[in-house]
Amino acid sequence: MNKVENLKKITLSFQAGTSPDAMDLTPKFPRFEFIFALGQGGMSPFEYELVNKSEGEAVLLHINKHTFSIFFEHLNPPIADLFDGRDNIFLNAKIKAVTAADNRDIVKALAQMTAHGGGGCDCGGGCGCGC
């Protein structure tokens, strides 16, 4: 099985819930792709949770609304709206694929980070990045 490593393209599926035992916030399993360890300051706290994991493995995370942008840094997973009306969620992130990132993937990821100021952008929330 492929392991999570620097500059690999990681594909995750998410389930979210109001408790570790109740994945009741996501009727579908949203997917999220990103290039691992591409951030300006190195890995985000979220990426550290994935270190040495392999395809098929999952991590269960407790995420607070107020530390969301710090936890994900330059990454913009499609889960910010899950905090509507709540301060905390539990996120089950399953590693669906770990593949080699081609140059185009890396350039695209760098361009997205630049558009969002490297993380913690101030776009006003219209892009879905959670800021």
KOLGUBA-607439 format. One record per residue: residue number from 1; residue in three letters; x, y, z of N, C-alpha, C in turn. Coordinates in nm, 3 decimals, padded with zeros to 5 digits, always signed. Example, Ala and Ser with C-alpha at 12.3 -4.5 7.8 and 13.67 -1.06 7.14 Angstrom:
! KOLGUBA-607439
num, residu, nx, ny, nz, cax, cay, caz, cx, cy, cz
1, ALA, +01.319, -00.569, +00.780, +01.230, -00.450, +00.780, +01.320, -00.330, +00.780
2, SER, +01.285, -00.225, +00.708, +01.367, -00.106, +00.714, +01.290, +00.003, +00.787
This chain:
! KOLGUBA-607439
num, residu, nx, ny, nz, cax, cay, caz, cx, cy, cz
1, MET, +00.084, -00.119, +00.000, +00.000, +00.000, +00.000, +00.087, +00.124, +00.000
2, ASN, +00.037, +00.228, -00.064, +00.109, +00.354, -00.071, +00.094, +00.430, +00.059
3, LYS, +00.205, +00.485, +00.106, +00.206, +00.564, +00.229, +00.205, +00.713, +00.199
4, VAL, +00.150, +00.788, +00.291, +00.150, +00.934, +00.282, +00.294, +00.983, +00.294
5, GLU, +00.338, +01.058, +00.195, +00.474, +01.112, +00.194, +00.473, +01.252, +00.134
6, ASN, +00.582, +01.325, +00.156, +00.594, +01.461, +00.103, +00.572, +01.464, -00.048
7, LEU, +00.497, +01.566, -00.091, +00.467, +01.596, -00.230, +00.389, +01.486, -00.303
8, LYS, +00.318, +01.403, -00.228, +00.226, +01.306, -00.287, +00.088, +01.368, -00.293
9, LYS, +00.009, +01.327, -00.392, -00.129, +01.372, -00.400, -00.213, +01.278, -00.314
10, ILE, -00.281, +01.336, -00.217, -00.361, +01.259, -00.120, -00.508, +01.283, -00.151
11, THR, -00.583, +01.175, -00.161, -00.728, +01.183, -00.179, -00.793, +01.126, -00.054
12, LEU, -00.876, +01.208, +00.008, -00.946, +01.168, +00.131, -01.096, +01.168, +00.109
13, SER, -01.165, +01.089, +00.189, -01.310, +01.105, +00.199, -01.338, +01.139, +00.344
14, PHE, -01.438, +01.221, +00.364, -01.472, +01.268, +00.498, -01.609, +01.220, +00.542
15, GLN, -01.618, +01.188, +00.669, -01.745, +01.174, +00.738, -01.733, +01.265, +00.858
16, ALA, -01.841, +01.331, +00.894, -01.836, +01.420, +01.009, -01.957, +01.395, +01.097
17, GLY, -01.937, +01.421, +01.225, -02.047, +01.400, +01.317, -02.038, +01.486, +01.440
18, THR, -02.142, +01.477, +01.521, -02.150, +01.554, +01.643, -02.083, +01.484, +01.761
19, SER, -02.043, +01.358, +01.741, -01.968, +01.283, +01.842, -01.883, +01.180, +01.770
20, PRO, -01.786, +01.120, +01.838, -01.702, +01.020, +01.771, -01.781, +00.898, +01.721
21, ASP, -01.894, +00.872, +01.785, -01.974, +00.755, +01.750, -02.090, +00.786, +01.657
22, ALA, -02.114, +00.913, +01.628, -02.228, +00.951, +01.544, -02.181, +01.037, +01.427
23, MET, -02.159, +00.975, +01.314, -02.120, +01.047, +01.193, -02.249, +01.092, +01.124
24, ASP, -02.314, +01.192, +01.185, -02.448, +01.232, +01.145, -02.456, +01.366, +01.072
25, LEU, -02.342, +01.423, +01.033, -02.342, +01.553, +00.967, -02.319, +01.545, +00.817
26, THR, -02.273, +01.433, +00.768, -02.244, +01.421, +00.625, -02.318, +01.301, +00.566
27, PRO, -02.425, +01.327, +00.495, -02.497, +01.216, +00.431, -02.416, +01.152, +00.318
28, LYS, -02.332, +01.233, +00.252, -02.241, +01.182, +00.150, -02.101, +01.182, +00.209
29, PHE, -02.008, +01.129, +00.135, -01.869, +01.129, +00.179, -01.793, +01.226, +00.090
30, PRO, -01.786, +01.354, +00.129, -01.714, +01.451, +00.045, -01.569, +01.408, +00.027
31, ARG, -01.518, +01.430, -00.093, -01.378, +01.399, -00.122, -01.297, +01.528, -00.118
32, PHE, -01.170, +01.511, -00.087, -01.079, +01.623, -00.079, -00.942, +01.576, -00.126
33, GLU, -00.883, +01.649, -00.220, -00.750, +01.618, -00.270, -00.656, +01.734, -00.240
34, PHE, -00.534, +01.700, -00.206, -00.432, +01.802, -00.182, -00.294, +01.741, -00.198
35, ILE, -00.195, +01.828, -00.212, -00.056, +01.784, -00.220, +00.002, +01.791, -00.078
36, PHE, +00.052, +01.681, -00.031, +00.099, +01.670, +00.107, +00.229, +01.748, +00.128
37, ALA, +00.234, +01.826, +00.237, +00.353, +01.899, +00.282, +00.399, +02.005, +00.183
38, LEU, +00.305, +02.077, +00.125, +00.338, +02.180, +00.028, +00.329, +02.320, +00.088
39, GLY, +00.284, +02.331, +00.210, +00.265, +02.462, +00.272, +00.394, +02.539, +00.292
40, GLN, +00.383, +02.670, +00.296, +00.500, +02.756, +00.310, +00.576, +02.729, +00.439
41, GLY, +00.504, +02.696, +00.545, +00.568, +02.671, +00.673, +00.586, +02.523, +00.702
42, GLY, +00.577, +02.440, +00.601, +00.586, +02.295, +00.622, +00.448, +02.235, +00.636
43, MET, +00.439, +02.132, +00.717, +00.313, +02.061, +00.731, +00.219, +02.131, +00.829
44, SER, +00.091, +02.123, +00.798, -00.012, +02.174, +00.889, -00.035, +02.071, +01.000
45, PRO, -00.096, +02.111, +01.111, -00.131, +02.012, +01.214, -00.216, +01.897, +01.158
46, PHE, -00.305, +01.929, +01.063, -00.385, +01.824, +01.000, -00.295, +01.723, +00.928
47, GLU, -00.197, +01.773, +00.853, -00.107, +01.684, +00.780, -00.026, +01.596, +00.875
48, TYR, +00.012, +01.651, +00.991, +00.085, +01.569, +01.088, +00.002, +01.448, +01.132
49, GLU, -00.129, +01.462, +01.134, -00.217, +01.350, +01.171, -00.212, +01.237, +01.068
50, LEU, -00.170, +01.269, +00.946, -00.167, +01.170, +00.837, -00.030, +01.107, +00.814
51, VAL, +00.073, +01.157, +00.880, +00.208, +01.107, +00.861, +00.213, +00.956, +00.887
52, ASN, +00.281, +00.886, +00.798, +00.302, +00.741, +00.806, +00.175, +00.658, +00.796
53, LYS, +00.066, +00.718, +00.752, -00.057, +00.643, +00.728, -00.055, +00.592, +00.584
54, SER, -00.135, +00.491, +00.557, -00.141, +00.430, +00.424, -00.282, +00.436, +00.369
55, GLU, -00.294, +00.408, +00.240, -00.426, +00.399, +00.177, -00.513, +00.303, +00.257
56, GLY, -00.638, +00.343, +00.276, -00.733, +00.261, +00.350, -00.741, +00.294, +00.498
57, GLU, -00.641, +00.361, +00.552, -00.643, +00.398, +00.693, -00.725, +00.525, +00.713
58, ALA, -00.772, +00.544, +00.835, -00.851, +00.663, +00.868, -00.802, +00.722, +00.999
59, VAL, -00.826, +00.850, +01.015, -00.798, +00.918, +01.142, -00.926, +00.988, +01.187
60, LEU, -00.953, +00.979, +01.316, -01.068, +01.047, +01.375, -01.016, +01.170, +01.448
61, LEU, -01.070, +01.286, +01.411, -01.021, +01.413, +01.464, -01.134, +01.491, +01.529
62, HIS, -01.102, +01.557, +01.638, -01.194, +01.649, +01.704, -01.150, +01.789, +01.664
63, ILE, -01.237, +01.863, +01.594, -01.200, +01.994, +01.539, -01.290, +02.101, +01.597
64, ASN, -01.227, +02.208, +01.643, -01.298, +02.322, +01.698, -01.310, +02.431, +01.593
65, LYS, -01.427, +02.493, +01.588, -01.455, +02.600, +01.491, -01.351, +02.713, +01.499
66, HIS, -01.307, +02.745, +01.620, -01.218, +02.859, +01.640, -01.073, +02.828, +01.604
67, THR, -01.037, +02.701, +01.593, -00.901, +02.664, +01.556, -00.895, +02.598, +01.419
68, PHE, -01.006, +02.599, +01.346, -01.015, +02.537, +01.214, -00.905, +02.585, +01.121
69, SER, -00.890, +02.716, +01.106, -00.791, +02.769, +01.011, -00.648, +02.740, +01.055
70, ILE, -00.622, +02.734, +01.184, -00.488, +02.700, +01.234, -00.460, +02.552, +01.208
71, PHE, -00.559, +02.468, +01.229, -00.542, +02.323, +01.213, -00.516, +02.285, +01.067
72, PHE, -00.588, +02.348, +00.975, -00.573, +02.313, +00.834, -00.475, +02.405, +00.759
73, GLU, -00.442, +02.520, +00.816, -00.351, +02.618, +00.756, -00.384, +02.644, +00.610
74, HIS, -00.297, +02.605, +00.517, -00.312, +02.636, +00.375, -00.414, +02.548, +00.303
75, LEU, -00.463, +02.446, +00.368, -00.560, +02.354, +00.307, -00.702, +02.407, +00.327
76, ASN, -00.787, +02.380, +00.232, -00.925, +02.430, +00.238, -01.025, +02.316, +00.216
77, PRO, -01.038, +02.227, +00.313, -01.131, +02.116, +00.295, -01.276, +02.166, +00.292
78, PRO, -01.363, +02.093, +00.224, -01.502, +02.137, +00.207, -01.591, +02.103, +00.327
79, ILE, -01.548, +02.147, +00.445, -01.624, +02.111, +00.565, -01.660, +02.229, +00.655
80, ALA, -01.621, +02.350, +00.618, -01.644, +02.466, +00.705, -01.791, +02.486, +00.739
81, ASP, -01.880, +02.455, +00.645, -02.023, +02.475, +00.671, -02.078, +02.379, +00.776
82, LEU, -02.003, +02.275, +00.811, -02.049, +02.182, +00.913, -02.050, +02.245, +01.052
83, PHE, -01.984, +02.359, +01.067, -01.980, +02.428, +01.196, -02.101, +02.518, +01.218
84, ASP, -02.190, +02.529, +01.120, -02.309, +02.613, +01.137, -02.387, +02.567, +01.260
85, GLY, -02.393, +02.655, +01.359, -02.468, +02.624, +01.481, -02.394, +02.538, +01.581
86, ARG, -02.267, +02.510, +01.558, -02.192, +02.428, +01.655, -02.046, +02.473, +01.659
87, ASP, -01.982, +02.450, +01.771, -01.842, +02.488, +01.788, -01.745, +02.375, +01.758
88, ASN, -01.792, +02.249, +01.766, -01.704, +02.134, +01.749, -01.767, +02.032, +01.656
89, ILE, -01.680, +01.964, +01.583, -01.724, +01.848, +01.506, -01.618, +01.739, +01.521
90, PHE, -01.658, +01.619, +01.490, -01.566, +01.507, +01.482, -01.556, +01.470, +01.335
91, LEU, -01.434, +01.454, +01.286, -01.411, +01.429, +01.145, -01.336, +01.298, +01.130
92, ASN, -01.394, +01.209, +01.052, -01.328, +01.084, +01.016, -01.274, +01.102, +00.875
93, ALA, -01.143, +01.110, +00.862, -01.077, +01.131, +00.733, -01.014, +00.999, +00.690
94, LYS, -01.068, +00.942, +00.583, -01.016, +00.815, +00.532, -00.931, +00.840, +00.408
95, ILE, -00.813, +00.779, +00.406, -00.720, +00.795, +00.294, -00.765, +00.700, +00.183
96, LYS, -00.816, +00.759, +00.076, -00.865, +00.680, -00.037, -00.753, +00.647, -00.136
97, ALA, -00.660, +00.741, -00.156, -00.551, +00.718, -00.251, -00.431, +00.804, -00.216
98, VAL, -00.314, +00.749, -00.243, -00.187, +00.821, -00.233, -00.116, +00.796, -00.366
99, THR, -00.100, +00.902, -00.445, -00.041, +00.888, -00.577, +00.069, +00.992, -00.597
100, ALA, +00.149, +00.969, -00.698, +00.253, +01.068, -00.732, +00.184, +01.192, -00.786
101, ALA, +00.230, +01.307, -00.741, +00.177, +01.434, -00.791, +00.261, +01.475, -00.912
102, ASP, +00.194, +01.506, -01.021, +00.271, +01.554, -01.135, +00.292, +01.704, -01.121
103, ASN, +00.376, +01.759, -01.208, +00.410, +01.901, -01.200, +00.286, +01.990, -01.207
104, ARG, +00.191, +01.951, -01.290, +00.068, +02.031, -01.305, -00.009, +02.037, -01.172
105, ASP, -00.017, +01.924, -01.101, -00.084, +01.921, -00.971, -00.017, +02.016, -00.872
106, ILE, +00.114, +02.014, -00.871, +00.189, +02.097, -00.778, +00.172, +02.245, -00.810
107, VAL, +00.182, +02.280, -00.937, +00.164, +02.420, -00.978, +00.023, +02.468, -00.945
108, LYS, -00.077, +02.385, -00.970, -00.215, +02.421, -00.938, -00.233, +02.444, -00.788
109, ALA, -00.175, +02.356, -00.707, -00.186, +02.371, -00.561, -00.116, +02.498, -00.513
110, LEU, +00.000, +02.528, -00.570, +00.071, +02.651, -00.533, -00.009, +02.775, -00.573
111, ALA, -00.072, +02.771, -00.689, -00.154, +02.884, -00.733, -00.273, +02.905, -00.641
112, GLN, -00.337, +02.797, -00.597, -00.450, +02.808, -00.505, -00.405, +02.866, -00.371
113, MET, -00.289, +02.823, -00.323, -00.238, +02.877, -00.197, -00.208, +03.025, -00.210
114, THR, -00.151, +03.066, -00.322, -00.119, +03.206, -00.345, -00.247, +03.290, -00.349
115, ALA, -00.350, +03.237, -00.412, -00.478, +03.308, -00.421, -00.540, +03.328, -00.284
116, HIS, -00.506, +03.241, -00.191, -00.560, +03.250, -00.055, -00.455, +03.294, +00.045
117, GLY, -00.351, +03.358, -00.001, -00.251, +03.413, +00.089, -00.175, +03.308, +00.167
118, GLY, -00.171, +03.184, +00.119, -00.096, +03.079, +00.187, -00.172, +03.018, +00.302
119, GLY, -00.297, +03.052, +00.318, -00.377, +02.998, +00.428, -00.428, +03.113, +00.511
120, GLY, -00.537, +03.094, +00.577, -00.595, +03.200, +00.659, -00.628, +03.322, +00.576
121, CYS, -00.678, +03.302, +00.455, -00.704, +03.415, +00.366, -00.818, +03.502, +00.420
122, ASP, -00.836, +03.614, +00.356, -00.943, +03.704, +00.398, -01.037, +03.731, +00.282
123, CYS, -01.076, +03.624, +00.215, -01.159, +03.639, +00.095, -01.304, +03.669, +00.129
124, GLY, -01.339, +03.663, +00.255, -01.476, +03.694, +00.294, -01.568, +03.573, +00.294
125, GLY, -01.515, +03.456, +00.272, -01.594, +03.335, +00.282, -01.667, +03.294, +00.156
126, GLY, -01.654, +03.366, +00.047, -01.728, +03.335, -00.074, -01.672, +03.216, -00.152
127, CYS, -01.550, +03.172, -00.122, -01.490, +03.066, -00.202, -01.507, +02.929, -00.139
128, GLY, -01.559, +02.921, -00.018, -01.576, +02.792, +00.047, -01.454, +02.747, +00.125
129, CYS, -01.358, +02.836, +00.145, -01.235, +02.796, +00.213, -01.248, +02.799, +00.365
130, GLY, -01.357, +02.849, +00.416, -01.378, +02.847, +00.560, -01.329, +02.969, +00.635
131, CYS, -01.276, +03.068, +00.564, -01.225, +03.185, +00.637, -01.336, +03.287, +00.660
